[in-house]
Amino acid sequence: MKPEQLIADVDHAHLDALEEEAIFILREVAASFERPALLFSGGKDSCVVLRLAEKAFKMKNAAHPSGFSGSLPFPLVHIDTGHNFPEVITFRDQRVADMGERLIVGHLEDSMAKGTIRLSHPLESRNGHQTVTLLETIEEHKFDALIGGARRDEEKARAKERIFSHRDSFGQWQPKEQRPELWTLFNTRIRPGEHFRCFPISNWTELDVWLYIARENIPLPQMYFAHERQVIRRKGLLVPLTDVTPPLAGETVETATVRFRTVGDMTCTCPVESPAANATEVVAETLTVTVSERGATRMDDRTSEASMEKRKKEGYF
């Protein structure tokens, strides 16, 4: 079966139900909190959440560059490590400009200048250090809810998390003290200094995300699709050749046709070999994969089985 035929045969009732749930959650966030914000990195999951937010709060307008008119009831927020892929930052800025929305960027390098983050060496991965800058950005802008694109199928620790995930006054997550969520009733009570992380697409899978991207024709950075890139084969992963990920002694640089399943800090995000050139072809490919996107592409999640849970307890996304 050709990928185009596969998409045509999809039961869209499933996507419609997921979309309806996500829009309900987004509206609950807007109604329940005084200073919410939407985390937008330019990655595929945040692009899907952004489209859902447009549907929840805006009017369709074919004449508008983004396809929707009006404004979101909250700003967009991105924590920039300084090691993001340039293609993603360019896409992020263009998407925000087309929408006419407000973008708040928390720069990790500002935290380094203040001394709240110290690196052991210049090429150390900054991914785990994002937590400090995130919590500083939350405190500076007094956010009481952050909307994110995390999904339960991504990783074991994220599978434990509630849709409305409480954070204490230190910005930390306590997995044994989560609040029940029965019949889509959410406990949104917080004390001063506390906040929530809210995940509208918790119940989506990677396949659901790509089916929705294909159906809605959601724009993404081109690195999500097949392109030629110089890579280094290291510990079963394809490490992209960049200024912050140079080859080690004895390693060979080669050119491969790859795409990214997820994007993040250049020091820990790897592509996979793939000929999939559009969303429909990615859907067909996703049907056959046996390794989660983080397991296949993230070096930082391979340090230990509990690496993500440890970071989330400290305040990570």
C-alpha positions as CSV (number, residue, x, y, z in Angstrom):
1,M,0.0,0.0,0.0
2,K,1.3,3.5,-0.9
3,P,1.7,6.0,1.9
4,E,-1.0,8.2,0.2
5,Q,-3.5,5.4,0.3
6,L,-2.6,4.7,3.9
7,I,-3.5,8.2,5.0
8,A,-6.8,8.1,3.0
9,D,-7.8,4.9,4.9
10,V,-7.1,6.4,8.4
11,D,-10.1,6.5,10.7
12,H,-10.2,10.2,11.5
13,A,-12.6,9.7,14.4
14,H,-9.6,8.7,16.5
15,L,-7.8,11.9,15.7
16,D,-10.9,14.0,16.1
17,A,-11.3,12.5,19.7
18,L,-7.7,13.3,20.6
19,E,-8.1,16.8,19.1
20,E,-11.3,17.4,21.1
21,E,-9.6,16.3,24.4
22,A,-6.6,18.5,23.8
23,I,-8.7,21.6,23.0
24,F,-10.7,21.0,26.2
25,I,-7.5,20.8,28.2
26,L,-6.1,24.0,26.6
27,R,-9.3,25.8,27.5
28,E,-9.3,24.5,31.0
29,V,-5.7,25.9,31.4
30,A,-6.8,29.3,30.1
31,A,-9.8,29.3,32.4
32,S,-8.1,28.0,35.6
33,F,-4.8,30.0,35.7
34,E,-3.9,33.7,35.8
35,R,-0.6,33.6,33.9
36,P,-0.3,30.6,31.7
37,A,2.2,30.2,28.8
38,L,2.8,27.7,26.0
39,L,6.3,26.2,25.6
40,F,7.2,26.4,21.9
41,S,10.6,25.1,20.8
42,G,9.8,24.7,17.1
43,G,9.8,20.9,17.5
44,K,7.0,18.7,16.0
45,D,5.1,18.2,19.3
46,S,5.1,21.9,20.2
47,C,4.0,22.7,16.6
48,V,1.0,20.3,17.1
49,V,0.1,21.9,20.5
50,L,0.4,25.3,18.9
51,R,-2.0,24.3,16.1
52,L,-4.4,23.0,18.7
53,A,-4.2,26.3,20.6
54,E,-5.0,28.1,17.4
55,K,-8.1,26.0,17.0
56,A,-9.1,26.5,20.6
57,F,-8.8,30.3,20.7
58,K,-8.6,31.7,17.2
59,M,-10.8,32.1,14.1
60,K,-9.9,30.4,10.8
61,N,-8.8,33.0,8.3
62,A,-7.3,31.9,4.9
63,A,-6.0,35.4,4.2
64,H,-3.8,35.4,7.3
65,P,-0.2,34.1,7.0
66,S,-0.8,31.5,9.7
67,G,-4.3,30.6,8.6
68,F,-5.9,31.9,11.8
69,S,-6.7,35.4,13.0
70,G,-6.9,36.7,16.6
71,S,-4.5,36.2,19.5
72,L,-3.7,33.4,22.0
73,P,-4.6,34.2,25.6
74,F,-1.0,33.5,26.7
75,P,2.5,34.1,25.4
76,L,4.9,31.5,23.9
77,V,8.0,30.6,25.8
78,H,11.3,28.9,24.6
79,I,14.3,28.0,26.7
80,D,17.3,28.5,24.3
81,T,20.4,26.5,25.3
82,G,22.6,28.3,22.7
83,H,23.2,24.9,21.2
84,N,19.9,24.6,19.3
85,F,20.0,23.7,15.6
86,P,20.0,26.9,13.6
87,E,17.3,25.6,11.3
88,V,14.9,25.2,14.2
89,I,15.6,28.7,15.6
90,T,15.0,30.2,12.2
91,F,11.7,28.2,11.8
92,R,10.6,29.2,15.4
93,D,11.1,32.9,14.7
94,Q,9.3,32.8,11.3
95,R,6.4,30.9,12.7
96,V,5.9,33.3,15.6
97,A,6.2,36.3,13.2
98,D,3.6,34.8,10.9
99,M,1.2,34.3,13.9
100,G,1.9,37.7,15.4
101,E,2.3,36.3,18.8
102,R,4.5,37.2,21.7
103,L,7.6,35.0,22.3
104,I,9.6,35.0,25.5
105,V,13.0,33.4,25.2
106,G,14.9,32.3,28.3
107,H,18.6,32.2,27.4
108,L,20.8,29.6,29.2
109,E,23.8,31.8,28.5
110,D,22.2,34.5,30.7
111,S,22.1,32.0,33.5
112,M,25.7,31.2,32.9
113,A,26.6,34.9,33.0
114,K,24.8,35.2,36.4
115,G,26.7,32.2,37.7
116,T,23.6,30.0,38.3
117,I,24.8,27.6,35.7
118,R,28.4,26.5,35.5
119,L,29.7,24.1,32.8
120,S,32.5,21.6,33.5
121,H,33.8,22.2,29.9
122,P,32.7,24.3,26.9
123,L,31.3,21.4,24.9
124,E,29.3,19.9,27.8
125,S,25.7,19.2,26.9
126,R,23.5,22.0,28.1
127,N,20.3,20.0,27.8
128,G,20.1,19.1,31.5
129,H,21.0,22.6,32.5
130,Q,17.8,24.0,30.9
131,T,16.0,23.4,34.2
132,V,17.7,26.3,35.9
133,T,16.9,28.7,33.1
134,L,13.3,27.4,32.9
135,L,12.7,28.0,36.6
136,E,14.3,31.4,36.5
137,T,12.0,32.3,33.5
138,I,9.0,31.1,35.4
139,E,9.9,33.1,38.5
140,E,10.7,36.3,36.4
141,H,7.3,36.2,34.6
142,K,5.3,34.7,37.5
143,F,3.9,32.0,35.3
144,D,1.5,29.7,37.1
145,A,1.0,27.1,34.3
146,L,3.2,26.0,31.4
147,I,1.6,24.1,28.5
148,G,4.0,21.5,27.0
149,G,4.0,18.9,24.2
150,A,5.2,15.9,26.3
151,R,3.6,12.6,25.6
152,R,3.3,9.5,27.8
153,D,4.6,7.2,25.1
154,E,8.0,9.0,24.9
155,E,9.6,7.7,28.0
156,K,8.9,5.8,31.3
157,A,9.0,8.9,33.6
158,R,6.6,10.8,31.3
159,A,4.3,7.8,31.3
160,K,3.8,8.4,35.0
161,E,2.9,12.0,34.7
162,R,-0.6,13.5,35.0
163,I,-2.1,15.8,32.4
164,F,-2.1,18.6,35.0
165,S,1.2,18.0,36.7
166,H,1.8,19.9,39.9
167,R,5.1,21.5,40.7
168,D,6.0,22.7,44.2
169,S,7.5,26.1,45.2
170,F,11.0,24.8,44.1
171,G,9.6,23.9,40.7
172,Q,10.0,20.2,41.5
173,W,7.9,17.2,40.6
174,Q,7.0,14.6,43.2
175,P,5.8,11.4,41.4
176,K,4.4,9.9,44.6
177,E,2.3,12.9,45.4
178,Q,0.4,13.4,42.1
179,R,-3.2,14.3,42.2
180,P,-5.9,12.0,40.9
181,E,-7.5,12.8,37.5
182,L,-10.9,11.0,37.4
183,W,-13.5,11.7,34.7
184,T,-11.4,14.6,33.4
185,L,-11.8,16.5,36.7
186,F,-8.6,18.4,37.3
187,N,-7.4,19.8,40.7
188,T,-5.8,23.1,39.8
189,R,-5.3,24.5,43.3
190,I,-1.9,25.9,44.0
191,R,-0.2,27.9,46.7
192,P,1.9,31.0,46.1
193,G,5.1,30.1,44.2
194,E,3.8,26.8,42.9
195,H,2.8,26.1,39.3
196,F,1.5,23.4,36.9
197,R,2.9,21.8,33.8
198,C,0.0,20.9,31.5
199,F,0.2,18.4,28.7
200,P,-2.7,18.4,26.2
201,I,-1.3,15.6,24.0
202,S,-0.3,13.3,26.9
203,N,-2.5,10.5,25.4
204,W,-1.1,10.9,21.9
205,T,1.5,8.6,20.3
206,E,4.2,9.5,17.9
207,L,2.1,8.0,15.2
208,D,-0.9,10.1,16.2
209,V,1.3,13.2,16.0
210,W,2.4,12.5,12.5
211,L,-1.1,11.5,11.4
212,Y,-2.3,14.9,12.7
213,I,0.6,16.8,11.1
214,A,-0.2,15.1,7.7
215,R,-4.0,15.8,8.1
216,E,-3.6,19.4,9.2
217,N,-0.6,20.2,6.9
218,I,1.2,21.7,9.9
219,P,4.5,23.4,9.0
220,L,7.7,21.9,10.5
221,P,11.4,22.5,10.3
222,Q,12.7,20.7,7.2
223,M,15.2,18.7,9.3
224,Y,12.2,16.4,10.2
225,F,12.3,15.1,6.6
226,A,15.0,13.3,4.6
227,H,18.1,15.3,3.8
228,E,21.8,14.7,3.5
229,R,23.9,15.5,6.5
230,Q,27.4,14.8,7.8
231,V,27.2,12.3,10.7
232,I,29.5,10.2,12.9
233,R,28.5,6.7,13.9
234,R,29.0,6.5,17.7
235,K,27.6,3.9,20.2
236,G,24.8,2.9,17.8
237,L,23.7,6.4,17.1
238,L,24.3,8.9,14.2
239,V,25.8,12.0,15.8
240,P,25.4,15.1,13.6
241,L,28.6,16.9,12.8
242,T,28.5,20.4,14.3
243,D,30.8,22.8,16.1
244,V,29.7,21.3,19.4
245,T,29.8,17.7,18.3
246,P,33.1,17.2,16.5
247,P,34.5,13.8,15.6
248,L,36.6,12.0,18.3
249,A,40.0,10.6,17.6
250,G,39.7,7.7,15.2
251,E,36.1,8.5,14.1
252,T,35.1,8.9,10.5
253,V,32.7,11.5,9.2
254,E,30.3,10.4,6.5
255,T,27.4,11.8,4.6
256,A,24.0,10.0,5.1
257,T,20.4,10.6,4.1
258,V,18.7,11.2,7.5
259,R,15.8,12.8,9.2
260,F,15.2,13.8,12.9
261,R,12.4,12.2,14.9
262,T,12.9,14.8,17.6
263,V,14.9,18.0,17.9
264,G,16.7,19.5,20.8
265,D,20.2,20.4,22.0
266,M,22.7,19.6,19.3
267,T,24.9,17.9,21.8
268,C,22.4,15.1,22.6
269,T,20.0,14.9,19.6
270,C,20.7,12.4,16.8
271,P,19.0,11.8,13.4
272,V,18.0,8.4,12.0
273,E,18.7,7.1,8.5
274,S,15.5,7.6,6.5
275,P,14.2,8.3,3.0
276,A,10.9,9.8,4.2
277,A,10.5,13.1,2.5
278,N,7.1,14.2,3.7
279,A,4.7,13.7,6.6
280,T,2.8,10.9,4.8
281,E,6.0,8.9,4.2
282,V,7.0,9.5,7.9
283,V,3.6,8.0,8.9
284,A,4.3,4.9,6.9
285,E,7.8,4.6,8.4
286,T,6.5,5.2,12.0
287,L,4.2,2.2,11.7
288,T,7.2,-0.1,11.5
289,V,9.6,1.3,14.1
290,T,10.2,-0.7,17.3
291,V,12.3,1.9,19.3
292,S,10.8,5.0,20.8
293,E,11.9,8.3,19.4
294,R,13.9,9.2,22.5
295,G,15.5,5.8,22.7
296,A,16.6,6.0,19.0
297,T,17.8,9.6,19.0
298,R,18.7,11.0,22.5
299,M,22.2,10.4,23.9
300,D,21.3,12.0,27.3
301,D,18.5,9.4,28.0
302,R,21.0,6.6,27.7
303,T,23.0,7.6,30.7
304,S,20.7,5.5,33.0
305,E,17.2,4.1,33.2
306,A,16.2,6.8,35.6
307,S,17.9,9.8,33.9
308,M,14.6,11.5,32.8
309,E,12.8,10.9,36.1
310,K,15.8,12.4,38.0
311,R,15.7,15.5,35.8
312,K,11.9,15.9,36.0
313,K,12.1,15.8,39.8
314,E,14.6,18.7,39.6
315,G,12.2,20.7,37.4
316,Y,12.8,19.6,33.8
317,F,10.0,19.8,31.3
